[in-house]
Amino acid sequence: MTASQWARHYSMLANFMEATGPRLTAPNMQAAAVGLPPVGGGDSGKALLQVAPGDWTWMQDTRFVYFDKHKASSYNGQPGTYVQIGPRYNIGQFPSSPSGPVLPTAGRT
C-alpha cells in the first residue's frame, strides 16, 4: 500500500470520527458512518470506500489485473508491471464468464 492510499484510509477514519460528534462511542460512530457518502470508485481509478448497515467491508470494489513482464512500470520504467483489465467492479457485481476475463493476446499489452 502506498502513502497516498494510507492517507485516504486515515482521512476516511477521521471523517467517521468527525461525523460521530462530541460523544465518540462505537455505537455512535457506527450510526454516523453509514450516512457518509462514498469516496472513490467508478472512473476515479481509486478504490470505492464506503460502509453500509450490515456491510462493514470498507473497500466496496476491486479490479482484475494481470502481470505483464514486458510493459514498463510507471514507478521505475523497468519491464514488469500489473495491468488492469476493464473497469473496477463493485463487490457482488463481477461479470460472469465461463472462461474468465479476456486477457490481452501475446505481443499486445
mmCIF file of the C-alpha atoms, coordinates in Angstrom:
data_MODEL
# 
_entry.id   MODEL 
# 
loop_
_atom_site.group_PDB 
_atom_site.id 
_atom_site.type_symbol 
_atom_site.label_atom_id 
_atom_site.label_alt_id 
_atom_site.label_comp_id 
_atom_site.label_asym_id 
_atom_site.label_entity_id 
_atom_site.label_seq_id 
_atom_site.pdbx_PDB_ins_code 
_atom_site.Cartn_x 
_atom_site.Cartn_y 
_atom_site.Cartn_z 
_atom_site.occupancy 
_atom_site.B_iso_or_equiv 
_atom_site.pdbx_formal_charge 
_atom_site.auth_seq_id 
_atom_site.auth_comp_id 
_atom_site.auth_asym_id 
_atom_site.auth_atom_id 
_atom_site.pdbx_PDB_model_num 
ATOM 1   C CA . MET A 1 1   ? 0.000   0.000   0.000   1.00 0.00 ? 1   MET A CA 1 
ATOM 2   C CA . THR A 1 2   ? 1.335   3.439   -0.902  1.00 0.00 ? 2   THR A CA 1 
ATOM 3   C CA . ALA A 1 3   ? 1.441   6.538   1.290   1.00 0.00 ? 3   ALA A CA 1 
ATOM 4   C CA . SER A 1 4   ? -1.433  8.110   -0.663  1.00 0.00 ? 4   SER A CA 1 
ATOM 5   C CA . GLN A 1 5   ? -3.571  5.010   -0.065  1.00 0.00 ? 5   GLN A CA 1 
ATOM 6   C CA . TRP A 1 6   ? -2.803  5.146   3.666   1.00 0.00 ? 6   TRP A CA 1 
ATOM 7   C CA . ALA A 1 7   ? -3.754  8.830   3.660   1.00 0.00 ? 7   ALA A CA 1 
ATOM 8   C CA . ARG A 1 8   ? -7.134  8.019   2.068   1.00 0.00 ? 8   ARG A CA 1 
ATOM 9   C CA . HIS A 1 9   ? -7.853  5.426   4.756   1.00 0.00 ? 9   HIS A CA 1 
ATOM 10  C CA . TYR A 1 10  ? -6.835  7.725   7.602   1.00 0.00 ? 10  TYR A CA 1 
ATOM 11  C CA . SER A 1 11  ? -8.971  10.513  6.102   1.00 0.00 ? 11  SER A CA 1 
ATOM 12  C CA . MET A 1 12  ? -11.972 8.204   5.960   1.00 0.00 ? 12  MET A CA 1 
ATOM 13  C CA . LEU A 1 13  ? -11.402 7.212   9.600   1.00 0.00 ? 13  LEU A CA 1 
ATOM 14  C CA . ALA A 1 14  ? -11.153 10.898  10.536  1.00 0.00 ? 14  ALA A CA 1 
ATOM 15  C CA . ASN A 1 15  ? -14.450 11.515  8.719   1.00 0.00 ? 15  ASN A CA 1 
ATOM 16  C CA . PHE A 1 16  ? -16.073 8.728   10.741  1.00 0.00 ? 16  PHE A CA 1 
ATOM 17  C CA . MET A 1 17  ? -14.872 10.318  13.963  1.00 0.00 ? 17  MET A CA 1 
ATOM 18  C CA . GLU A 1 18  ? -15.911 13.833  12.959  1.00 0.00 ? 18  GLU A CA 1 
ATOM 19  C CA . ALA A 1 19  ? -19.370 12.700  11.820  1.00 0.00 ? 19  ALA A CA 1 
ATOM 20  C CA . THR A 1 20  ? -19.875 10.967  15.175  1.00 0.00 ? 20  THR A CA 1 
ATOM 21  C CA . GLY A 1 21  ? -19.931 14.262  17.013  1.00 0.00 ? 21  GLY A CA 1 
ATOM 22  C CA . PRO A 1 22  ? -18.921 15.097  20.589  1.00 0.00 ? 22  PRO A CA 1 
ATOM 23  C CA . ARG A 1 23  ? -19.926 11.722  22.061  1.00 0.00 ? 23  ARG A CA 1 
ATOM 24  C CA . LEU A 1 24  ? -17.361 9.412   20.439  1.00 0.00 ? 24  LEU A CA 1 
ATOM 25  C CA . THR A 1 25  ? -18.578 5.901   21.184  1.00 0.00 ? 25  THR A CA 1 
ATOM 26  C CA . ALA A 1 26  ? -18.550 2.821   18.973  1.00 0.00 ? 26  ALA A CA 1 
ATOM 27  C CA . PRO A 1 27  ? -22.369 2.733   18.586  1.00 0.00 ? 27  PRO A CA 1 
ATOM 28  C CA . ASN A 1 28  ? -22.476 6.459   17.731  1.00 0.00 ? 28  ASN A CA 1 
ATOM 29  C CA . MET A 1 29  ? -19.674 6.073   15.187  1.00 0.00 ? 29  MET A CA 1 
ATOM 30  C CA . GLN A 1 30  ? -21.402 3.069   13.632  1.00 0.00 ? 30  GLN A CA 1 
ATOM 31  C CA . ALA A 1 31  ? -24.666 5.006   13.337  1.00 0.00 ? 31  ALA A CA 1 
ATOM 32  C CA . ALA A 1 32  ? -22.961 8.030   11.763  1.00 0.00 ? 32  ALA A CA 1 
ATOM 33  C CA . ALA A 1 33  ? -20.657 6.096   9.404   1.00 0.00 ? 33  ALA A CA 1 
ATOM 34  C CA . VAL A 1 34  ? -23.489 4.716   7.267   1.00 0.00 ? 34  VAL A CA 1 
ATOM 35  C CA . GLY A 1 35  ? -24.634 8.264   6.477   1.00 0.00 ? 35  GLY A CA 1 
ATOM 36  C CA . LEU A 1 36  ? -21.326 9.349   4.957   1.00 0.00 ? 36  LEU A CA 1 
ATOM 37  C CA . PRO A 1 37  ? -21.142 9.475   1.161   1.00 0.00 ? 37  PRO A CA 1 
ATOM 38  C CA . PRO A 1 38  ? -18.887 7.020   -0.696  1.00 0.00 ? 38  PRO A CA 1 
ATOM 39  C CA . VAL A 1 39  ? -15.370 8.061   -1.709  1.00 0.00 ? 39  VAL A CA 1 
ATOM 40  C CA . GLY A 1 40  ? -13.665 6.960   -4.953  1.00 0.00 ? 40  GLY A CA 1 
ATOM 41  C CA . GLY A 1 41  ? -14.932 4.166   -7.169  1.00 0.00 ? 41  GLY A CA 1 
ATOM 42  C CA . GLY A 1 42  ? -16.263 4.400   -10.704 1.00 0.00 ? 42  GLY A CA 1 
ATOM 43  C CA . ASP A 1 43  ? -13.878 6.097   -13.110 1.00 0.00 ? 43  ASP A CA 1 
ATOM 44  C CA . SER A 1 44  ? -11.797 7.686   -10.339 1.00 0.00 ? 44  SER A CA 1 
ATOM 45  C CA . GLY A 1 45  ? -9.184  4.938   -10.528 1.00 0.00 ? 45  GLY A CA 1 
ATOM 46  C CA . LYS A 1 46  ? -9.314  4.633   -6.745  1.00 0.00 ? 46  LYS A CA 1 
ATOM 47  C CA . ALA A 1 47  ? -10.975 2.029   -4.545  1.00 0.00 ? 47  ALA A CA 1 
ATOM 48  C CA . LEU A 1 48  ? -14.586 2.701   -3.549  1.00 0.00 ? 48  LEU A CA 1 
ATOM 49  C CA . LEU A 1 49  ? -14.594 3.325   0.218   1.00 0.00 ? 49  LEU A CA 1 
ATOM 50  C CA . GLN A 1 50  ? -17.998 3.087   1.891   1.00 0.00 ? 50  GLN A CA 1 
ATOM 51  C CA . VAL A 1 51  ? -19.802 1.274   4.697   1.00 0.00 ? 51  VAL A CA 1 
ATOM 52  C CA . ALA A 1 52  ? -23.459 0.317   4.894   1.00 0.00 ? 52  ALA A CA 1 
ATOM 53  C CA . PRO A 1 53  ? -25.719 -1.158  7.564   1.00 0.00 ? 53  PRO A CA 1 
ATOM 54  C CA . GLY A 1 54  ? -24.723 -4.799  7.949   1.00 0.00 ? 54  GLY A CA 1 
ATOM 55  C CA . ASP A 1 55  ? -21.817 -4.421  5.488   1.00 0.00 ? 55  ASP A CA 1 
ATOM 56  C CA . TRP A 1 56  ? -18.723 -3.088  7.206   1.00 0.00 ? 56  TRP A CA 1 
ATOM 57  C CA . THR A 1 57  ? -16.291 -4.041  4.460   1.00 0.00 ? 57  THR A CA 1 
ATOM 58  C CA . TRP A 1 58  ? -14.566 -0.731  3.788   1.00 0.00 ? 58  TRP A CA 1 
ATOM 59  C CA . MET A 1 59  ? -13.410 -1.356  0.204   1.00 0.00 ? 59  MET A CA 1 
ATOM 60  C CA . GLN A 1 60  ? -16.510 -1.939  -1.875  1.00 0.00 ? 60  GLN A CA 1 
ATOM 61  C CA . ASP A 1 61  ? -14.940 -2.603  -5.267  1.00 0.00 ? 61  ASP A CA 1 
ATOM 62  C CA . THR A 1 62  ? -11.995 -4.315  -6.865  1.00 0.00 ? 62  THR A CA 1 
ATOM 63  C CA . ARG A 1 63  ? -10.318 -4.765  -10.221 1.00 0.00 ? 63  ARG A CA 1 
ATOM 64  C CA . PHE A 1 64  ? -8.976  -7.545  -12.409 1.00 0.00 ? 64  PHE A CA 1 
ATOM 65  C CA . VAL A 1 65  ? -5.240  -7.305  -13.049 1.00 0.00 ? 65  VAL A CA 1 
ATOM 66  C CA . TYR A 1 66  ? -2.519  -9.399  -14.619 1.00 0.00 ? 66  TYR A CA 1 
ATOM 67  C CA . PHE A 1 67  ? 1.259   -9.098  -14.543 1.00 0.00 ? 67  PHE A CA 1 
ATOM 68  C CA . ASP A 1 68  ? 2.853   -8.093  -17.857 1.00 0.00 ? 68  ASP A CA 1 
ATOM 69  C CA . LYS A 1 69  ? 6.571   -8.817  -17.707 1.00 0.00 ? 69  LYS A CA 1 
ATOM 70  C CA . HIS A 1 70  ? 7.253   -6.671  -20.799 1.00 0.00 ? 70  HIS A CA 1 
ATOM 71  C CA . LYS A 1 71  ? 5.267   -3.489  -20.103 1.00 0.00 ? 71  LYS A CA 1 
ATOM 72  C CA . ALA A 1 72  ? 7.298   -0.708  -18.480 1.00 0.00 ? 72  ALA A CA 1 
ATOM 73  C CA . SER A 1 73  ? 6.438   0.118   -14.892 1.00 0.00 ? 73  SER A CA 1 
ATOM 74  C CA . SER A 1 74  ? 5.144   3.649   -14.241 1.00 0.00 ? 74  SER A CA 1 
ATOM 75  C CA . TYR A 1 75  ? 7.106   3.532   -10.976 1.00 0.00 ? 75  TYR A CA 1 
ATOM 76  C CA . ASN A 1 76  ? 10.641  2.988   -12.286 1.00 0.00 ? 76  ASN A CA 1 
ATOM 77  C CA . GLY A 1 77  ? 10.377  2.491   -16.058 1.00 0.00 ? 77  GLY A CA 1 
ATOM 78  C CA . GLN A 1 78  ? 11.678  -1.079  -15.813 1.00 0.00 ? 78  GLN A CA 1 
ATOM 79  C CA . PRO A 1 79  ? 9.922   -4.005  -17.540 1.00 0.00 ? 79  PRO A CA 1 
ATOM 80  C CA . GLY A 1 80  ? 7.209   -5.627  -15.451 1.00 0.00 ? 80  GLY A CA 1 
ATOM 81  C CA . THR A 1 81  ? 4.014   -4.131  -14.093 1.00 0.00 ? 81  THR A CA 1 
ATOM 82  C CA . TYR A 1 82  ? 0.423   -5.005  -13.222 1.00 0.00 ? 82  TYR A CA 1 
ATOM 83  C CA . VAL A 1 83  ? -2.133  -4.065  -15.860 1.00 0.00 ? 83  VAL A CA 1 
ATOM 84  C CA . GLN A 1 84  ? -5.824  -3.536  -15.106 1.00 0.00 ? 84  GLN A CA 1 
ATOM 85  C CA . ILE A 1 85  ? -8.343  -5.347  -17.303 1.00 0.00 ? 85  ILE A CA 1 
ATOM 86  C CA . GLY A 1 86  ? -11.546 -3.372  -17.772 1.00 0.00 ? 86  GLY A CA 1 
ATOM 87  C CA . PRO A 1 87  ? -13.187 -1.111  -15.176 1.00 0.00 ? 87  PRO A CA 1 
ATOM 88  C CA . ARG A 1 88  ? -13.378 -1.523  -11.415 1.00 0.00 ? 88  ARG A CA 1 
ATOM 89  C CA . TYR A 1 89  ? -16.265 -3.738  -10.291 1.00 0.00 ? 89  TYR A CA 1 
ATOM 90  C CA . ASN A 1 90  ? -18.369 -3.305  -7.184  1.00 0.00 ? 90  ASN A CA 1 
ATOM 91  C CA . ILE A 1 91  ? -18.283 -6.347  -4.936  1.00 0.00 ? 91  ILE A CA 1 
ATOM 92  C CA . GLY A 1 92  ? -21.016 -8.772  -5.942  1.00 0.00 ? 92  GLY A CA 1 
ATOM 93  C CA . GLN A 1 93  ? -21.279 -7.304  -9.454  1.00 0.00 ? 93  GLN A CA 1 
ATOM 94  C CA . PHE A 1 94  ? -18.463 -9.175  -11.181 1.00 0.00 ? 94  PHE A CA 1 
ATOM 95  C CA . PRO A 1 95  ? -19.261 -10.139 -14.752 1.00 0.00 ? 95  PRO A CA 1 
ATOM 96  C CA . SER A 1 96  ? -19.843 -13.821 -15.323 1.00 0.00 ? 96  SER A CA 1 
ATOM 97  C CA . SER A 1 97  ? -17.714 -15.552 -17.935 1.00 0.00 ? 97  SER A CA 1 
ATOM 98  C CA . PRO A 1 98  ? -17.133 -19.305 -18.236 1.00 0.00 ? 98  PRO A CA 1 
ATOM 99  C CA . SER A 1 99  ? -13.522 -18.751 -19.356 1.00 0.00 ? 99  SER A CA 1 
ATOM 100 C CA . GLY A 1 100 ? -12.729 -15.860 -17.012 1.00 0.00 ? 100 GLY A CA 1 
ATOM 101 C CA . PRO A 1 101 ? -11.833 -12.315 -18.075 1.00 0.00 ? 101 PRO A CA 1 
ATOM 102 C CA . VAL A 1 102 ? -10.440 -11.718 -21.545 1.00 0.00 ? 102 VAL A CA 1 
ATOM 103 C CA . LEU A 1 103 ? -6.661  -11.223 -21.352 1.00 0.00 ? 103 LEU A CA 1 
ATOM 104 C CA . PRO A 1 104 ? -4.684  -9.349  -23.990 1.00 0.00 ? 104 PRO A CA 1 
ATOM 105 C CA . THR A 1 105 ? -3.062  -11.620 -26.570 1.00 0.00 ? 105 THR A CA 1 
ATOM 106 C CA . ALA A 1 106 ? 0.699   -12.142 -26.769 1.00 0.00 ? 106 ALA A CA 1 
ATOM 107 C CA . GLY A 1 107 ? 2.555   -9.129  -28.118 1.00 0.00 ? 107 GLY A CA 1 
ATOM 108 C CA . ARG A 1 108 ? -0.305  -6.760  -27.302 1.00 0.00 ? 108 ARG A CA 1 
ATOM 109 C CA . THR A 1 109 ? -0.277  -5.136  -23.869 1.00 0.00 ? 109 THR A CA 1 
# 
